[in-house]
Amino acid sequence: MNNSLVSIQIIPKTKPGEDVIPYVDEAIKIIDESGVKYEVHPLETTMEGELSHLFEIISKMNERMVEMGSRNVISQVKILYQPSGIAMTDLTEKYR
C-alpha cells in the first residue's frame, strides 16, 4: 500500500512574456510517465505513492524545467506521510 500523498505546485521562472503552461504540461507528463496515481487540480497536482519515489518524481520535474530553459524553479509541496497506508480516496470519498 502507498504511504504518502504529495501535492505539488511547480512554478518555473520563465522569460518575460513566456507562457508557463508548456512547462506545467511537461511536469504533468513526467508524473504521468512515472506510473503513480495522480489527480490534476487547478492550482496543484496530487500524487499517491511511496514517499521516496514521489520525491524522485519531483526532482525530475525540477530538472526538466531547467532543461527547458527555466532559470530556476519554485516547488510548493504538501506531504501526508502515513506508514500504515493512505489513498486519495481515503480523504475525498465522502465528497464524491
Backbone torsions as a table, in degrees:
resi	resn	phi	psi	omega
1	MET	NA	146.7	178.9
2	ASN	-69.9	144.1	-177.3
3	ASN	-108.0	1.9	-175.1
4	SER	-148.8	149.0	165.4
5	LEU	-117.6	130.0	179.5
6	VAL	-129.8	123.9	174.8
7	SER	-104.7	136.6	-179.1
8	ILE	-132.9	137.3	168.1
9	GLN	-118.6	116.8	-178.6
10	ILE	-102.7	130.6	-175.9
11	ILE	-126.6	91.8	179.1
12	PRO	-77.7	142.2	175.1
13	LYS	-80.5	110.7	-178.3
14	THR	-104.0	168.6	176.5
15	LYS	-67.1	151.1	179.7
16	PRO	-52.4	128.2	178.6
17	GLY	83.6	-7.7	-179.3
18	GLU	-78.0	135.9	-179.9
19	ASP	-70.5	131.7	-178.9
20	VAL	-84.4	-17.5	-175.0
21	ILE	-57.3	-42.3	177.3
22	PRO	-59.7	-32.5	176.9
23	TYR	-67.6	-46.6	179.5
24	VAL	-62.8	-41.8	177.5
25	ASP	-59.4	-40.6	179.6
26	GLU	-67.2	-39.7	178.0
27	ALA	-62.2	-42.9	179.1
28	ILE	-67.5	-34.1	176.3
29	LYS	-60.9	-40.7	178.4
30	ILE	-62.4	-42.6	176.7
31	ILE	-61.7	-47.0	-178.7
32	ASP	-58.7	-44.7	-178.6
33	GLU	-69.2	-18.4	-179.3
34	SER	-72.7	-23.0	179.6
35	GLY	89.4	-1.4	179.0
36	VAL	-78.4	156.1	174.0
37	LYS	-72.7	138.2	-179.7
38	TYR	-153.4	160.4	174.1
39	GLU	-134.7	132.2	176.8
40	VAL	-92.3	130.2	177.1
41	HIS	-121.4	168.9	-175.0
42	PRO	-58.6	-33.7	-174.9
43	LEU	-116.1	-4.7	-179.8
44	GLU	-165.9	168.2	175.5
45	THR	-122.0	134.4	179.7
46	THR	-107.3	132.1	178.8
47	MET	-115.1	152.9	178.6
48	GLU	-123.6	128.7	178.9
49	GLY	171.1	-161.5	176.0
50	GLU	-81.7	134.5	-172.5
51	LEU	-53.8	-46.5	-177.7
52	SER	-63.0	-37.8	179.0
53	HIS	-67.9	-40.4	179.2
54	LEU	-64.8	-36.3	175.6
55	PHE	-64.5	-37.0	176.6
56	GLU	-62.5	-41.2	179.0
57	ILE	-62.8	-45.6	178.6
58	ILE	-60.1	-41.4	177.7
59	SER	-60.5	-45.1	178.1
60	LYS	-61.8	-39.4	179.8
61	MET	-61.8	-46.8	-179.9
62	ASN	-63.3	-44.0	178.8
63	GLU	-61.1	-40.6	-178.8
64	ARG	-67.0	-36.3	178.2
65	MET	-60.4	-41.2	178.1
66	VAL	-67.9	-41.6	177.2
67	GLU	-58.5	-33.2	-178.5
68	MET	-79.7	-8.2	176.9
69	GLY	119.2	-1.7	177.6
70	SER	-71.5	134.5	179.7
71	ARG	-71.5	-36.9	175.8
72	ASN	-156.1	173.5	-174.5
73	VAL	-141.7	134.3	170.0
74	ILE	-103.6	129.2	175.6
75	SER	-119.2	114.3	175.7
76	GLN	-94.9	120.0	-170.9
77	VAL	-125.0	136.7	171.9
78	LYS	-120.1	135.3	-175.0
79	ILE	-127.6	132.1	166.3
80	LEU	-115.4	112.1	179.0
81	TYR	-108.8	120.8	-177.9
82	GLN	-138.3	96.3	-175.3
83	PRO	-53.7	-28.5	179.8
84	SER	-74.6	-9.5	178.0
85	GLY	113.8	145.3	-179.1
86	ILE	-155.4	146.1	175.7
87	ALA	-136.1	152.5	178.5
88	MET	-55.3	-39.2	-177.7
89	THR	-65.2	-24.9	176.6
90	ASP	-58.7	-31.8	-176.0
91	LEU	-99.0	-18.7	-172.7
92	THR	-118.0	-11.4	-172.6
93	GLU	-54.0	-40.1	-177.3
94	LYS	-67.8	-14.4	179.3
95	TYR	-95.7	-4.1	-175.1
96	ARG	-101.5	NA	NA
